[in-house]
Amino acid sequence: MRFLKVLMILGIGVVLAGCSGKFQPYFGPEVTRVVVDKGARKMYLLHHGEVLESYNVGLGFAPEGHKGKQGDGRTPEGEYIIDRRNPNSEFYLSIGINYPNEADIARAREAGVDPGGDIFIHGRPWKNRKGGRDWTAGCIAVTNTEMRQVYSMVKNGTPISIRP
């Protein structure tokens, strides 16, 4: 009997320890769209138009306008898809956005420039912990605590609208 009590206490401890780690379970409504409002510096996780969560965000170091080329420091604008995950990101956790899309590639080709890539929603590494609001190379940044929640709620294939 005592053995079962010890086993139960250990089991509860393991479950509680797992909840406080980098990966959190999520059992709520499906996130059907992510919306980023660049002007308001806000990101919303939606379930069919209902806001489930909202976050203050940091953007690229040159936040005005649509990303046009690699290294311009702008965050893209338009309709994209969450298409990949990086649990070992230099930026804590990250989820990828399928920038550049076909329209971005065509615009860049016409301008004779590289459109860039590797646009993510991610956390904030220790080295940037005291940086300004808009500090990324074009990504969308939230706190690490918020990123744990975003990472668990937003699945690959989720549409993301990034608005000016």
Secondary structure in CASP SS format (residue, H / E / C, confidence):
PFRMAT SS
TARGET T0000
AUTHOR 0000-0000-0000
METHOD secondary structure of the structure
MODEL  1
M C 1.00
R H 1.00
F H 1.00
L H 1.00
K H 1.00
V H 1.00
L H 1.00
M H 1.00
I H 1.00
L H 1.00
G H 1.00
I H 1.00
G H 1.00
V H 1.00
V H 1.00
L H 1.00
A H 1.00
G H 1.00
C H 1.00
S C 1.00
G C 1.00
K C 1.00
F C 1.00
Q C 1.00
P C 1.00
Y C 1.00
F C 1.00
G C 1.00
P C 1.00
E C 1.00
V C 1.00
T C 1.00
R E 1.00
V E 1.00
V E 1.00
V E 1.00
D E 1.00
K C 1.00
G C 1.00
A C 1.00
R C 1.00
K E 1.00
M E 1.00
Y E 1.00
L E 1.00
L E 1.00
H E 1.00
H C 1.00
G C 1.00
E E 1.00
V E 1.00
L E 1.00
E E 1.00
S E 1.00
Y E 1.00
N E 1.00
V C 1.00
G E 1.00
L C 1.00
G E 1.00
F C 1.00
A C 1.00
P C 1.00
E C 1.00
G C 1.00
H C 1.00
K C 1.00
G C 1.00
K C 1.00
Q C 1.00
G C 1.00
D C 1.00
G C 1.00
R C 1.00
T C 1.00
P C 1.00
E C 1.00
G E 1.00
E E 1.00
Y E 1.00
I E 1.00
I E 1.00
D E 1.00
R E 1.00
R E 1.00
N E 1.00
P C 1.00
N C 1.00
S C 1.00
E C 1.00
F C 1.00
Y C 1.00
L C 1.00
S E 1.00
I E 1.00
G E 1.00
I E 1.00
N C 1.00
Y C 1.00
P C 1.00
N C 1.00
E H 1.00
A H 1.00
D H 1.00
I H 1.00
A H 1.00
R H 1.00
A H 1.00
R H 1.00
E H 1.00
A H 1.00
G C 1.00
V C 1.00
D C 1.00
P C 1.00
G C 1.00
G C 1.00
D C 1.00
I E 1.00
F E 1.00
I E 1.00
H E 1.00
G C 1.00
R C 1.00
P C 1.00
W H 1.00
K H 1.00
N H 1.00
R C 1.00
K C 1.00
G C 1.00
G C 1.00
R C 1.00
D C 1.00
W C 1.00
T E 1.00
A C 1.00
G C 1.00
C C 1.00
I E 1.00
A E 1.00
V C 1.00
T C 1.00
N H 1.00
T H 1.00
E H 1.00
M H 1.00
R H 1.00
Q H 1.00
V H 1.00
Y H 1.00
S H 1.00
M H 1.00
V C 1.00
K C 1.00
N C 1.00
G C 1.00
T C 1.00
P E 1.00
I E 1.00
S E 1.00
I E 1.00
R E 1.00
P C 1.00
END
